[in-house]
Amino acid sequence: MPNKESIKKQAADLKASLIEIRRHIHMNPELSFHEYETSAFVENFLKAEGIATKRLANTGVVGIIEGKNPGKRVVGLRADMDALPITEVDDNRPYRSRNEGVMHACGHDVHTTSLLGAAKILKSLENEFEGTIKLVFQPGEEKLPGGASLMIADGVLEDPKVDVMIGQHVMPQIETGKTGFRPGLYMASTDELYVTVYGKGGHGAMPHFNIDPVLISAHMIVALQQIVSRTANPAIPSVLSFGKVIANGATNVIPSQVTLEGTFRTLDEKWREEAHEKMTHMAKGIAESMGGSVEFKIVKGYPFLKNEPELTARCRNEAAMYLGESNVEELGIWMAAEDFAYYSQKVPSCFYRLGVRNESRGIIHSVHHPSFDADENALEDGCGLFAWLALKELEAN
């Protein structure tokens, strides 16, 4: 089995080419389920390395690296490839997005690059390890129903059957050179709420002739917060937020309807279903009691993400061996959502964080921010740690 020093040397030797790859992907971002050029780039890279590939879910790419005794154990490594509908604001970057209105603002360019680098390292070592590495480059993490669910439906966890899945994601709150892990519950489920409140519009000076959907909506937004503050078990993290309200009236015009859009997140499936029923029942009761009506639509999104404790403990310890104990941080629960959760519901999984923060260079913005960037020095650790964790996990019983 290859040692840590050999992996680190290969990762260091790849650094310049990794930066070039990351910038190419960053300059050519593609939206969810439209990653045609990105998937072709990934496919061509893998084929040039002699790695067998296949397509899943239209724009997903899977590569297979077989060591000795390939059926012994199969480790899956996952990266996502899609970008966000965000306009990049930093014109001084030589690698700024060339696709106006589309940006790798969540670091998926880093994830893809790290896994390509890991693929190159692992392929060079195929005669030195036992088992199989499955490289999973998936589409559509940023958009429901989530590319992971489509990849699973297309058989990504089968043929050969995956024993464990490992995923890596940038985190700009963590300094470059560090990484973070959390065993057990880590990220929330996510549901989209689409609400239409119906009333009877009219002149704002004569409210007694109208049924005001704006007022109904205001009561509804406030009351629905009780679902979290007074109905949920305080031990179960829950978030209910409305981020979009459209009441298309005027200063003296009460509209006939108001639309609301929001999100509900939690880390318990039983409570999730109960909350759906309670929100719908409460909204209908409020609307009807005030003379209106409501259509309350819930689009169920990703499940909660759970890191299998034993696998995550092994990965955390191996990361400490690779990077040093002081460079491994313990993570808290995060109420954002990730479609890697679908893998975690099917096979033992570990989803960890790669530090990309560099305050001296102004790389401090959160993901999904139009000024987001990643310290490219992190690519060396990103690819090396990916490869190291895969190799060490092949040794696990």
Beta strands, then each sheet from edge to edge (+ up, - down):
strand 1: 52-56
strand 2: 60-66
strand 3: 74-80
strand 4: 132-138
strand 5: 164-175
strand 6: 179-181
strand 7: 184-187
strand 8: 191-198
strand 9: 202-203
strand 10: 238-246
strand 11: 253-254
strand 12: 257-266
strand 13: 293-300
strand 14: 305-307
strand 15: 328-330
strand 16: 349-357
sheet 1: 1+ 2- 4+ 3+ 5+ 16+ 6- 15-
sheet 2: 7+ 14-
sheet 3: 10+ 12- 8+ 13-
sheet 4: 9+ 11-
end
